[in-house]
Amino acid sequence: MELTLSPEELAFKAEVRAFLQAQLKPEWRGVSDIDNRPRPDIVAQWQAALAAKGWLTAAWPTAHGGLGWTPMQHHIFKEECSKSRAPKIPNMAIGMVGPLICAFGTPAQQEYYLPRIIGGADIWCQGFSEPGAGSDLASLKTAARRDGEEYVVSGQKIWTTYAHVATKMFCLVRSDPQAARPQAGISMLLIDMKLPGITVRPIHTIDGEHHFNEVFFDEVRVPVSCRLGGEHKGWDVARALLAFERSGIADVVATRQVLHDVATIAAAEPRGNATLAEDDDFANRLARLEIALDSLEILELRVMEAAARGAARDYDASILKILGSELKQKIHALGIEALGPLGAVWPDDDAPAHPSGAGRHLVVDALFYRAGSIFGGANEIQRNIVAKSLLKSAAEV
Ligand SMILES: Cc1cc2nc3c(=O)[nH]c(=O)nc-3n(C[C@H](O)[C@H](O)[C@H](O)COP(=O)(O)OP(=O)(O)OC[C@H]3O[C@@H](n4cnc5c(N)ncnc54)[C@H](O)[C@@H]3O)c2cc1C
């Protein structure tokens, strides 16, 4: 594939830069970097600016506001936003449930939900995992018993990111316990989190923050009109969603920002008469990680380009997920090492600052991102997917 930017792509890059320069207020820059704490007030304003330009839903189907950008245009846009430290747009709404409603929603659902998603009227959470159903998602047990024009939902979800602030959940439920295959008896419901019978309990993570929760359903009555896709056909909807979720997961652009932070820390960290950045061994290790990231970036672009032609292989997203999450963890680990004693300090608000300014954020991020090889489908499972596909292809030769 062509990696040199064409005149049109260079013009697009200049347009994105000019937009960011004009629209991104200085106090908005870097807010998503602060300890993974979302800032809904600022995100909402940034989301509105992007929506007014038409860029918020660029990746959606053109019938619903998508712009039909090329993979390179998406990459340029993400890269420029990351470089200017624009607030991160909540992926659950714009990146996940929005495209799903475009693909599977009824006209009435599209008319109701899509403008709300674009306008940021709801915070969404994803209710898939359960205490006994994570990697083996099809074994989920949360029951949805049909009672006329309602489902009566009872059961438990876990690891539900943002459930404590969410107003809506896209949720997988077992609507047919008698189905021959576990995947055949599942439906997807769009659930209002204010319905009676829903209880949310926090789970605190190793970074000291509150990202995710347990969610309990006790005879919650959900209208049948809130089902996305056919009855008992929720597995097809979920499969489409998991493909969107994994496709952005290599997250090369964000990882490059972490690499940049590590280099900034090393340049400010004294070693004898020089700095850590000038230490041969450290410089060598940093360079190797940068080369690995460059290679991953090219792989991600190739996969995006193949996907745009409808030629992506089933396991491409799994390869990106494995390589992207493990590389980001290695870069974080080098950053913690570069921080020296400050890397070992519990990252509470009183922790001393590193002279580079990057220290505390990197420690919190590194702790949180231990989960990067688990969420979005654990890496062991992704390895199984890759192995099964490749061994099957080898057996067919
Ligand atoms: C930060 C974070 C945010 C999350 N947010 C959400 C969310 O918003 N909504 C949601 O629904 N879920 C969420 N999850 C849950 C996530 O999807 C699950 O943690 C993940 O699918 C793994 O499931 P599990 O935790 O039940 O682990 P298990 O499936 O119990 O796996 C435990 C270990 O065993 C390994 N293992 C399991 N089966 C196999 C196998 N067949 N072969 C080899 N190894 C195997 C796994 O790889 C893993 O290492 C989140 C998780 C994290 C960490």
PDBQT file of the ligand as one rigid body, heavy atoms in Angstrom, charges set to zero:
ROOT
HETATM    1  C1  LIG A 401     -10.674  -2.665  32.266  1.00  0.00    +0.000 C 
HETATM    2  C2  LIG A 401     -11.774  -3.594  31.833  1.00  0.00    +0.000 A 
HETATM    3  C3  LIG A 401     -12.945  -3.061  31.351  1.00  0.00    +0.000 A 
HETATM    4  C4  LIG A 401     -13.990  -3.903  30.981  1.00  0.00    +0.000 A 
HETATM    5  N1  LIG A 401     -15.159  -3.338  30.569  1.00  0.00    +0.000 NA
HETATM    6  C5  LIG A 401     -16.196  -4.151  30.261  1.00  0.00    +0.000 A 
HETATM    7  C6  LIG A 401     -17.463  -3.584  29.919  1.00  0.00    +0.000 A 
HETATM    8  O1  LIG A 401     -17.639  -2.366  29.888  1.00  0.00    +0.000 OA
HETATM    9  N2  LIG A 401     -18.483  -4.439  29.655  1.00  0.00    +0.000 N 
HETATM   10  C7  LIG A 401     -18.332  -5.801  29.674  1.00  0.00    +0.000 A 
HETATM   11  O2  LIG A 401     -19.292  -6.501  29.380  1.00  0.00    +0.000 OA
HETATM   12  N3  LIG A 401     -17.152  -6.365  30.008  1.00  0.00    +0.000 NA
HETATM   13  C8  LIG A 401     -16.089  -5.575  30.316  1.00  0.00    +0.000 A 
HETATM   14  N4  LIG A 401     -14.886  -6.134  30.683  1.00  0.00    +0.000 N 
HETATM   15  C9  LIG A 401     -14.797  -7.593  30.813  1.00  0.00    +0.000 C 
HETATM   16  C10 LIG A 401     -13.940  -8.266  29.771  1.00  0.00    +0.000 C 
HETATM   17  O3  LIG A 401     -14.604  -8.333  28.545  1.00  0.00    +0.000 OA
HETATM   18  C11 LIG A 401     -13.596  -9.655  30.346  1.00  0.00    +0.000 C 
HETATM   19  O4  LIG A 401     -12.767  -9.448  31.463  1.00  0.00    +0.000 OA
HETATM   20  C12 LIG A 401     -12.887 -10.541  29.354  1.00  0.00    +0.000 C 
HETATM   21  O5  LIG A 401     -13.744 -10.908  28.308  1.00  0.00    +0.000 OA
HETATM   22  C13 LIG A 401     -12.335 -11.808  30.029  1.00  0.00    +0.000 C 
HETATM   23  O6  LIG A 401     -13.338 -12.467  30.731  1.00  0.00    +0.000 OA
HETATM   24  P1  LIG A 401     -13.158 -12.839  32.277  1.00  0.00    +0.000 P 
HETATM   25  O7  LIG A 401     -12.671 -11.653  33.007  1.00  0.00    +0.000 OA
HETATM   26  O8  LIG A 401     -14.409 -13.493  32.732  1.00  0.00    +0.000 OA
HETATM   27  O9  LIG A 401     -11.958 -13.890  32.317  1.00  0.00    +0.000 OA
HETATM   28  P2  LIG A 401     -12.062 -15.468  32.048  1.00  0.00    +0.000 P 
HETATM   29  O10 LIG A 401     -12.834 -15.710  30.796  1.00  0.00    +0.000 OA
HETATM   30  O11 LIG A 401     -12.496 -16.139  33.295  1.00  0.00    +0.000 OA
HETATM   31  O12 LIG A 401     -10.547 -15.799  31.777  1.00  0.00    +0.000 OA
HETATM   32  C14 LIG A 401      -9.582 -15.856  32.834  1.00  0.00    +0.000 C 
HETATM   33  C15 LIG A 401      -8.252 -16.240  32.200  1.00  0.00    +0.000 C 
HETATM   34  O13 LIG A 401      -8.349 -17.535  31.592  1.00  0.00    +0.000 OA
HETATM   35  C16 LIG A 401      -7.976 -17.462  30.207  1.00  0.00    +0.000 C 
HETATM   36  N5  LIG A 401      -8.828 -18.335  29.392  1.00  0.00    +0.000 N 
HETATM   37  C17 LIG A 401     -10.177 -18.444  29.464  1.00  0.00    +0.000 A 
HETATM   38  N6  LIG A 401     -10.614 -19.317  28.525  1.00  0.00    +0.000 NA
HETATM   39  C18 LIG A 401      -9.512 -19.758  27.849  1.00  0.00    +0.000 A 
HETATM   40  C19 LIG A 401      -9.308 -20.621  26.740  1.00  0.00    +0.000 A 
HETATM   41  N7  LIG A 401     -10.339 -21.225  26.120  1.00  0.00    +0.000 N 
HETATM   42  N8  LIG A 401      -8.048 -20.807  26.289  1.00  0.00    +0.000 NA
HETATM   43  C20 LIG A 401      -6.994 -20.190  26.888  1.00  0.00    +0.000 A 
HETATM   44  N9  LIG A 401      -7.115 -19.344  27.937  1.00  0.00    +0.000 NA
HETATM   45  C21 LIG A 401      -8.363 -19.123  28.404  1.00  0.00    +0.000 A 
HETATM   46  C22 LIG A 401      -8.199 -16.001  29.821  1.00  0.00    +0.000 C 
HETATM   47  O14 LIG A 401      -7.416 -15.611  28.739  1.00  0.00    +0.000 OA
HETATM   48  C23 LIG A 401      -7.817 -15.266  31.089  1.00  0.00    +0.000 C 
HETATM   49  O15 LIG A 401      -6.431 -15.071  31.144  1.00  0.00    +0.000 OA
HETATM   50  C24 LIG A 401     -13.833  -5.321  31.056  1.00  0.00    +0.000 A 
HETATM   51  C25 LIG A 401     -12.640  -5.848  31.527  1.00  0.00    +0.000 A 
HETATM   52  C26 LIG A 401     -11.626  -5.022  31.932  1.00  0.00    +0.000 A 
HETATM   53  C27 LIG A 401     -10.366  -5.646  32.458  1.00  0.00    +0.000 C 
ENDROOT
TORSDOF 0
